[in-house]
């Protein structure tokens, strides 16, 4: 059986977090319209807190945004996902854009398949990785991936539009304490319960684990399921992303 082709755009250079969100949006639009092939993008975003739609309408949103920027992080309104999550140069963002004429029908299956794939990628690194929500975790979700049933390592969100879907995840490779520090005032402002001790990292579980190690493990796991086609970001998608940045930058 021939494996499905999957365009792979992978770059470990630091990316402006607002542009990173806009690029995810642009890829979803292009893939859903049939203008781009199914695409997996792996990136390294700059420091930011990404807010979900429910955060944006919260009474404490403005206070939360101020706290984020006071900590030297950018405030971003993300494409997919639930509540506020954080990333920095010690995290890895991946996004998988798929074309599907009936994207809502496959929401649960895509969540389950992607969470299992990520857990198996972590297993390649010697991590006791499990799928499931840890009580008290930030941006809670049943398709989070944790270590030992104790600390969250990866959160997963999904956005569906006509013609396609986008699975986006943030993996904490290192620097869990930076996640805890920036999210503490954010969750207080948004009146959300959270236990900072549930925030973990791959490097804490397996010392010496690097960003490149995680990217390689993730690519290897996707490579077991797809025929990966390495590629560069095309000019049309980059231009569209530039036009979408305003949608993803939190208000000043």
N, C-alpha and C positions, 0 to 999 in steps of 0.2 A: 504494500500500500504506500503510495507517494505521500510524503509529509506535506502539510500545508506550508506554503512559503510565507515567511515573516520578515519584513524589512527591519533591520536593527540599526538604530542610531544611538551610539554609545560614546560618551565624552566625559572624562573625569575633570575637565576644567571647570572652575567655579562659574556659576551662571547667576545673573541677577534674578532674585526669586520672583519678582513680578513678571519678568520675561519668561521665566520657567513655566509659570502658570499659563501664560498666554500661548506659549508654544504647545502645551498640552491641549488647549482649546482649539488651536489651529489644526493640529493633527486630527483631532476628533472630527472637525468639520470636513476636512479633506477626505478622510477615510470614509465617513458616512455618505459623502456625495459621490463616492466612487472615483475621485480624482487622485487618490493615493492608495497604495496597497496597504494591507493590514500591517501595522507598525508597532514595534516595541522601542521605546526611547528610555535610555538610562542616563541620568544626569546628576550633577552635584550642585544643589542650590546653595546660595548664600544664606546667611542667617535671617530667618523670618518666622512669624507665626501666621499660619494659614487658618482663616476663619471660614466656617460653614454658613449656610444660609440661615440657620436658626440663631447663630451667634450675631449675625448682622442685624437682626430685628430685635435683639435683646436690649433692654434698657441700659445695660452696662457696657454696651459695645464701645462707645466713645472713650470711656475710662480705660477699657482693655487695650484699645489701640494706642492710647497715650502711654500706657505702661510698657507696651512692646517697644515703642520707639525710644522711650527713655532708657531701655536696656540695650539699645544699639541694634535692634532687630527691625526688619521691615514688617509691615502689616499687609497681608495679602488676602484677597477673597478668592478662594480656590475653586477649581472646576468641579471636584467631586469630593464627597465625604460628609461626615457628620459635624462634630464639634471641633473646637480649636486644637490644632496640633502644631508642633514646632519642628523646624529643621535648621541645619547649619552645615558647615563644611565637613562635619563628621557624620553626616547622614547621606543616604543614597535615595534618590527619587526614581521610581520607574513608572512608566505609563504604557498601557497596551490598548491601542485603538483598533476596534474591529468593525467591519461592515456587517450589518444584520438587518434584513428587511422587517423583522419583528423583534426588535431588541429587548423589549420588556419581558418577553417570554423566557429569555435566557439569563435574566439577572441573577437568580440564585445559583444556577450552574456555573456561571462565570466567577462568582464570588468563591464558591467552593473549590473550583479547579485552580484558581490563582493562589488562594491561601495554601492549599496543599502543595503547590509547586514551590512556593517560597519556603515553606517548612522543610521541604526536601533539599532545597538549595542550602539552607542553614545546616542541615544534617551533613552535607558534604564538608562543612567546616568544623565538624565535631561538636555541634551544638545540639542539646536535647530540646528540639523545637517542637511545639505543639500548636494546633489551631484552637482558638477559643478565647473568649473574653476573660480577663482577670478582673475580679471585683475591685472597683476603685481606680481603674486605669483611665488615662486621659483619652479623649475621643473614643469612647467605648464602642466595641463592635464584635459580633460573634465570629467574624472572620479575621480578627487580629491574629498575629502569630506571637507566641510567648516562649520563654525559656523556662523549662522545668515546672510549668504551671504556676510560676511565681512572678515573673516580670515581663512586661510587654516589650517586644522588639520591633514589631512592624504593624502599622495600621493600614487599612485598605478601604478605599471608597470607589464608588461607581457613578458615572453620569451617563444618562441615556438620552439620545435625541433621535429624530426621525432618520432612519437608515443606519444607525450605528450606536456603539457604546464605548466607553472609556473606563478602564480599570486603572486607578492610580494608587500607588503605595509609597510610604516613607519608611525606610529602614534605618534604625539607629545603629550605626557601626561603632561609634565611640562618642564620648562626651554626653552621657546621660545626665550629668549634673547641670549642664547648660540648658537642657530641656526642662528639668525641674525648676531651675531658677527663673526662667522667663515665663513659664506657665503659671507659677504660683499666683502672681497678682492678676493674671488674666482670668483664671478660674474663679478667683474671689470676686472680681468685677462682674463676671457673668453669672454669679451665684450657682456655680456647678460644683458638685461633690467630686473630690479627687484625692487619691492617696499617692503622694509623690514617690513613695517607696516601691510602687509597682512599675516604675520607669526604669528600664534596663538598657543594655547595649550588648552587641556581639563581642566587642573587645573585653568587656567585663567578664563575659562567660568563657571566652577563649582568648587570653592575653596574646597580643601580637597580631590579631586579625586586623587587616587593613581594608580601606575602601576598595582597592583594586582586587583584593581577595574576594570580597563580597560580590563585586560586579562580575568577576570571572565565574563564580559559583552560580549566580543567577543566569548568566548567559549559557552556561553549560546545561542547566536544568531546562531552560527554554529550548535549547538545542536538542534535547531528548524528544521533544514533542513537535518541533517545527524545523523546516529547512531555513535556517537563518541566512539572510542576505545583507551583509554589512553595507551601509549607505551613509551619505552625508545629508544633512538637512537641505531640502531644495529651496531655491530662492523665493518661489511663490508662497510657500508655507512660512518662511521667515518674514516676508512682507505682511502677510495676514496677521501673524503673531504681533508684529509691531503695532498694527492697527487695533489690536484687542487688549493692549496692556492697560489702558484706562479702566477697563471693566474689572480688572483684577487687583488694582491698587486700592487699598482701603482709603476712605476719605481722610483728608488732612485734619 
